[in-house]
Amino acid sequence: MFELIRNQTKEIRKIVFVTGAGISQESGIPTFRGKDGLWRNHDPMKLATIDAFFNNPKLVWEWYNERRENVFQAQPNQGHTAIAELEEYAEVVVLTQNIDGLHQKASSSKVLELHGNITRIKCSVCNFLDDIPRRFSENLPLCKCGNILRPDVVWFGESLPQDVWKKAMGFAGECDLMVVVGTSLVVSPANTLPISAKQNNAILIEINPEKTEMSSEMDLVINDLSTSALPKLVSLFKQAKEKN
Ligand code: BJW
């Protein structure tokens, strides 16, 4: 790892992190897939699609309210913090699939949320959008227009917010180094971001205790937890920058 960082640091100016549920796992937020993943006990088609929501909004809201409570209490871990600290040494952009806001809580300044944010709610019909970072009492929150409010997250079959996605693709295609952390890379279109980076000859590093379908495409695979690997990676990068 040291060799790769030392040899390339001079050329690395723009760093993009692509993060997934694994980076927040050590902050107490469960991942989706894998042995303790949310989809082990919950059917995504009954909870994370617009049809599921209209079929049973109460069930979907119960599930999201429980997860909102968990997110409100969660704190960023050493992985989130290490990424934020790197801003002192390079231009850093975080493209996250996570909906927990922990990168922003850790003080990362450029975070693009590809799948929305669980603390925001929006109307299922009109353009109403609000940030409600606290518990709300109603079982089924209603918009002023009379329609049901829903979490401002991206469900299966829904498009990502197009302005965010466009910017994300731009950053991925321009970076010198992409670090892919804590994502299984099974969900599209987020899983195409490393491909864009590679097409631009960026260095690709993956941090994940498990192999992913893209591991063989990476320049470096660190099979470790993000709280351990990210501070080490960032500290090596800082040392190399200070020497150069
Ligand atoms: C650690 C660690 C530690 C653990 N340190 N690492 C058929 C029908 C309909 C759609 C499709 C279809 N086939 C394909 C599609 C497209 C679909 C898709 O990709 N589906 C696949 C599952 C097959 N995608 C979409 O629908 C997207 N929209 C879209 O494509 O629009 C165009 C379109 C429109 C209409 C039709 C078709 C296409 C939208 C995707 C939205 C995803 N939404 C969710 C829920 C968000 C809200 C919520 O949270 O409730 O987003 S699903 C879930 O998966 C969540 C995540 O952001 C996303 C990715 O998961 P992630 O982050 O990778 O987590 P895991 O659990 O998979 O992996 C964790 C990793 O961490 C593991 O590898 C661990 O090893 C690792 N790890 N501890 C480091 N400590």
Residues whose N, C-alpha, C, O or C-beta is under 5 A from the ligand:
A	BS01	BJW	G20 A21 G22 I23 Q25 E26 T31 F32 R33 A48 Q97 N98 I99 H115 V153 V154 W155 F156 G157 E158 S159 L160 G182 T183 S184 L185 V186 V187 S188 P189 I207 N208 P209 E210 D224 L225 S226
